[in-house]
Amino acid sequence: MLTSVLKINPDNFTGEELEEACNILRNGGLVAFPTETVYGLGGDALNPAASSKIYEAKGRPSDNPLIVHIADMAGLYDVAHGITDNGQKLAKAFWPGPLTMIFKKKDIVPLSTTGGLSTVAVRMPGHAVARELIRRSGIYIAAPSANISGRPSPTKAEHVIEDLSGRIDMVIDGGSVGIGIESTIVDVSSEETVILRPGYITKDMIKQVTGSVSTDPAVDGKVLTAPKAPGMKYRHYAPKGQLFIIEGTAGMVVCKINSLVYEKEKEGYKTAVIATDETKDKYQCGIVKSLGPARCENSIAASLYNILREMDYLDVQYIYSESFGDDILGGAVMNRLLKAASYNIIRV
């Protein structure tokens, strides 16, 4: 399959520029497109064959649900029922934006899209290209991240092309995305509001709207049953090299990472360190990459996947990362790092 690339200016484009992409989607094909979080791999959410193509292109387990992207509230009532008060409140507060909500699905949504579940994950993206693509195509778009399953999510079109060229019909190149990590996922299919995946919309932000919110124990990834939402069960976001997270006081972490890197380099391995602007100059060997200032949450989130992919370009075999607090984007960054490291944590 030949994968075409459509370059588009997300700040200055016309709907006509998207017509070829819309035709691909209407005919059951796959189009990768930018959102405000990461690039998504889109197919017709109500077409079981299109959903199957998404799973095949990504190498994604078929019990891992897809997110249905809509352009307006009418779309929510088309694909879901039993919309709870909290669901309506959160939609009013955060849609369009980086929040996915789990509702009871209508029969119109095939089980192949929902991973066999009776619920459906729904998001109204805030990115202009994504919403126009939904509107102009006239379909609802099922879209996980546009990468090979388990790899770091794509924040640039080049990442998508690297993973999926020859596997999908088109990539819409809208430049780098803004947020850089996937949407928060919240289950509002019952009266209880439960976070299934942390993201840019934090627990505190949700609590201000709903009054109460809990976090599913399976957020740590250690769940053996079918996942309720993307990112809950399988290893995700991982570079090819072995990644370890070092936890402890700042001085002890720097000392331990220096020691680990020194030993691995003596053994002939290529190593790297993931640090912050404040600590990057304290490392004595290995390739050192900074996520940005320690307290700049947006910089850390936006840089994470790009740096993980850069480790692959550099053929790094062992990667040692500083740990980041749960306060950074509501624990979203650590959630991704832990999954990328397969929970390989060294405490000092």
C-alpha positions in Angstrom: 0.0 0.0 0.0 1.2 3.5 -0.9 0.8 6.0 2.0 0.2 9.5 0.8 1.1 12.6 2.8 -1.0 15.7 2.9 0.7 18.8 4.4 -1.7 21.2 5.9 -1.5 24.4 8.0 -3.8 23.8 11.0 -4.1 27.6 11.5 -5.0 28.4 7.9 -6.7 25.7 5.8 -10.0 25.0 4.0 -12.3 22.1 4.2 -11.7 21.3 0.5 -8.1 20.4 1.4 -9.4 17.5 3.4 -11.7 16.1 0.8 -9.4 13.3 -0.3 -8.9 12.2 3.3 -12.6 12.3 3.8 -13.2 10.0 0.8 -10.7 7.5 2.1 -12.5 7.4 5.5 -15.9 7.1 3.9 -14.7 4.1 1.8 -13.3 2.3 4.8 -9.7 3.4 4.6 -7.3 4.7 7.3 -6.1 8.3 7.7 -3.7 9.5 10.4 -4.4 13.0 11.5 -3.2 15.5 14.2 -5.1 16.2 17.4 -4.2 18.5 20.3 -2.8 15.4 22.2 -1.0 13.1 19.8 -1.6 12.0 16.2 -4.6 9.6 15.8 -5.1 6.7 13.3 -8.6 7.2 12.0 -11.2 4.9 10.5 -15.0 4.8 10.3 -16.1 4.0 13.9 -19.3 2.4 12.7 -17.7 0.2 10.1 -16.4 -3.1 11.6 -14.0 -3.7 8.7 -12.4 -0.3 9.3 -11.9 -1.1 12.9 -10.3 -4.4 12.0 -7.9 -2.5 9.7 -6.9 -0.2 12.6 -6.0 -3.2 14.8 -4.1 -4.8 12.0 -2.1 -1.7 11.0 -1.1 -1.1 14.6 -0.6 -4.7 15.6 -3.0 -3.9 18.4 -4.8 -6.5 20.5 -8.5 -6.6 19.5 -9.7 -6.4 23.1 -8.1 -2.9 23.5 -11.0 -0.4 22.9 -10.8 2.3 20.3 -11.9 5.9 21.0 -14.8 7.3 18.9 -14.1 10.9 17.9 -17.1 13.3 17.4 -17.4 16.9 16.3 -20.4 18.0 18.4 -22.8 16.9 21.2 -25.3 15.4 18.7 -22.6 12.8 17.9 -22.5 11.8 21.6 -26.3 11.0 21.6 -25.9 9.1 18.3 -23.3 6.6 19.8 -24.2 6.5 23.5 -27.1 6.3 25.8 -27.8 6.8 29.5 -25.7 10.0 29.6 -25.1 10.7 33.3 -25.2 14.1 34.9 -21.5 14.0 35.5 -20.9 13.1 31.9 -22.9 16.2 30.8 -21.1 18.4 33.2 -17.7 17.3 32.1 -18.6 17.7 28.5 -19.7 21.2 29.1 -16.5 22.0 31.0 -13.8 20.2 28.9 -15.2 19.6 25.4 -13.8 20.1 22.8 -10.6 19.1 24.4 -8.3 16.3 25.8 -10.9 14.4 27.7 -12.3 11.0 26.7 -15.4 9.7 28.5 -16.8 6.2 28.8 -20.6 5.8 28.2 -23.0 2.9 27.6 -22.9 2.3 23.9 -25.8 2.2 21.4 -26.1 -0.8 19.2 -25.0 1.3 16.2 -21.4 1.1 17.5 -19.9 -2.3 16.6 -18.3 -4.4 19.3 -15.2 -4.5 17.1 -14.8 -0.8 17.9 -15.3 -1.1 21.6 -13.1 -4.2 22.1 -16.1 -6.3 22.8 -17.4 -4.1 25.6 -20.9 -2.7 26.1 -19.5 0.7 26.7 -17.9 3.2 24.2 -15.1 5.7 24.7 -16.0 9.1 23.2 -13.9 12.3 22.7 -14.6 15.6 21.0 -11.1 16.8 19.9 -10.2 20.5 20.1 -7.8 20.4 17.1 -9.3 22.3 14.1 -8.1 19.8 11.6 -9.5 16.8 13.5 -12.9 18.4 14.0 -13.2 19.5 10.4 -12.2 16.0 9.2 -15.0 14.5 11.3 -17.6 17.1 10.1 -16.7 17.0 6.5 -16.4 13.2 6.2 -19.8 12.8 7.8 -18.7 9.9 9.9 -17.6 9.3 13.5 -13.9 8.5 13.5 -12.4 5.7 15.7 -8.8 6.7 16.4 -6.2 5.3 18.7 -2.7 6.8 18.5 -1.1 6.5 15.1 1.8 4.2 16.0 2.8 0.6 16.1 1.2 -0.8 19.3 3.6 -0.5 22.2 5.8 2.2 20.7 6.0 5.8 21.9 2.9 7.7 20.6 3.5 10.1 17.7 3.7 13.8 18.2 4.9 14.6 14.7 3.8 13.3 11.2 7.4 11.9 10.8 6.7 9.5 13.7 3.6 8.2 12.0 5.3 7.7 8.7 8.2 5.9 10.5 5.8 3.4 12.0 2.9 3.1 9.6 4.1 4.0 6.1 2.8 1.2 3.8 0.2 0.2 6.3 -2.3 3.0 6.0 -3.7 5.2 3.2 -2.8 8.7 4.2 -1.1 10.9 6.8 -2.2 14.4 7.3 0.8 16.4 8.3 -0.3 19.2 10.6 3.1 19.8 12.3 3.9 19.1 15.9 1.0 18.6 18.3 0.6 20.9 21.4 0.0 18.7 24.5 2.1 15.6 23.6 0.3 13.0 25.8 -3.0 11.2 25.3 -6.3 12.4 26.6 -7.5 11.7 30.2 -10.0 8.9 30.2 -12.9 9.0 32.7 -15.6 6.4 33.1 -19.0 8.1 33.5 -21.1 5.1 32.5 -22.5 5.0 36.0 -23.1 7.6 38.7 -19.5 7.1 40.0 -16.8 9.1 38.1 -13.6 7.0 37.7 -10.3 7.9 36.1 -9.1 5.1 33.8 -6.1 7.0 32.3 -4.5 10.2 33.7 -3.8 13.0 31.2 -3.9 16.7 30.7 -7.2 17.1 32.4 -6.2 16.3 36.0 -8.1 14.7 38.8 -8.4 18.0 40.7 -9.9 19.6 37.6 -12.4 16.8 37.3 -13.3 17.0 41.0 -14.1 20.7 40.7 -16.8 19.8 38.2 -18.2 16.5 39.6 -17.6 17.0 43.3 -16.0 13.5 43.7 -13.8 11.3 41.5 -11.8 8.1 42.1 -8.9 6.4 40.2 -9.3 2.9 39.0 -6.7 0.5 40.6 -5.9 -0.8 37.1 -4.3 2.5 36.1 -1.0 1.0 37.1 -1.4 -1.4 34.2 -1.5 -4.6 36.4 -4.9 -5.8 35.2 -5.6 -9.3 33.8 -9.1 -8.8 32.5 -10.2 -7.0 29.3 -9.2 -3.3 29.6 -12.0 -0.8 30.0 -10.1 1.8 28.0 -6.9 2.3 25.9 -3.6 2.1 27.8 -4.8 0.0 30.8 -3.5 -3.5 30.1 -0.6 -3.6 27.6 2.9 -2.3 27.6 2.9 1.1 25.9 5.1 4.0 24.8 8.3 1.9 24.9 11.6 2.7 23.2 13.6 -0.3 21.9 16.3 0.0 24.6 15.8 -1.0 28.2 14.4 1.9 30.2 14.7 2.2 34.0 13.2 4.8 36.3 15.3 5.9 39.3 13.4 7.1 42.4 14.7 8.8 45.5 16.1 12.1 46.7 17.5 14.3 43.9 21.2 13.9 44.9 20.9 10.2 45.4 19.1 9.8 42.0 21.9 11.7 40.2 24.6 9.6 41.9 22.9 6.3 41.1 22.3 7.1 37.5 25.9 8.2 37.1 27.0 4.9 38.6 24.7 2.8 36.4 25.7 4.6 33.2 29.4 4.3 34.0 29.1 0.5 34.5 27.1 -0.1 31.4 29.4 2.0 29.3 32.4 0.1 30.6 30.6 -3.1 29.4 30.4 -1.5 25.9 26.7 -0.5 25.9 25.3 2.7 24.5 23.5 4.6 27.3 21.4 7.6 27.8 19.8 9.7 30.6 16.5 11.5 30.7 16.8 14.5 33.0 15.6 18.1 33.4 17.2 21.4 32.7 18.2 21.7 36.4 20.0 18.3 36.5 21.3 17.6 33.0 24.8 19.1 33.6 25.2 16.8 36.7 25.6 13.7 34.5 29.2 12.7 33.6 28.7 10.3 30.7 26.1 8.8 28.4 23.8 10.8 26.1 21.8 13.3 28.3 18.4 14.5 27.1 16.4 17.1 29.1 12.6 17.2 29.1 12.8 20.9 30.0 12.5 22.8 33.3 11.4 20.5 36.2 8.3 22.6 37.1 7.2 23.3 33.5 4.6 20.5 33.2 3.7 21.4 29.6 7.3 21.2 28.5 7.8 17.8 30.1 4.6 16.3 28.7 5.3 17.7 25.2 8.9 16.4 25.1 8.4 12.9 26.5 7.5 10.8 23.4 9.8 12.8 21.2 12.8 11.9 23.4 11.8 8.3 23.7 11.7 8.0 20.0 15.1 9.8 19.7 16.6 7.1 21.9 15.7 4.7 19.1 17.3 6.9 16.4 20.5 6.9 18.5 20.4 3.1 19.0 20.6 3.5 22.8 20.6 0.2 24.6 20.1 1.3 28.3 18.1 4.4 29.3 17.9 5.8 32.9 15.3 8.3 33.7 14.7 10.5 36.7 11.3 10.1 38.3 8.7 12.8 38.1 6.1 13.7 40.8 2.5 12.7 40.6 1.6 16.4 40.6 3.0 16.8 37.0 -0.1 16.8 34.9 -1.9 14.7 37.5 0.6 11.8 37.3 0.1 11.5 33.5 3.9 11.7 32.7 4.8 9.1 35.3 2.0 6.8 34.1 3.5 6.9 30.6 7.1 6.5 31.9 6.2 3.5 34.1 4.5 1.7 31.2 7.4 2.5 28.8 9.8 1.0 31.4 7.6 -2.0 32.1 7.6 -0.9 35.7 11.4 -1.3 36.0 12.0 1.0 39.0 15.2 1.3 41.0 14.7 3.0 44.4 17.7 4.7 46.1 
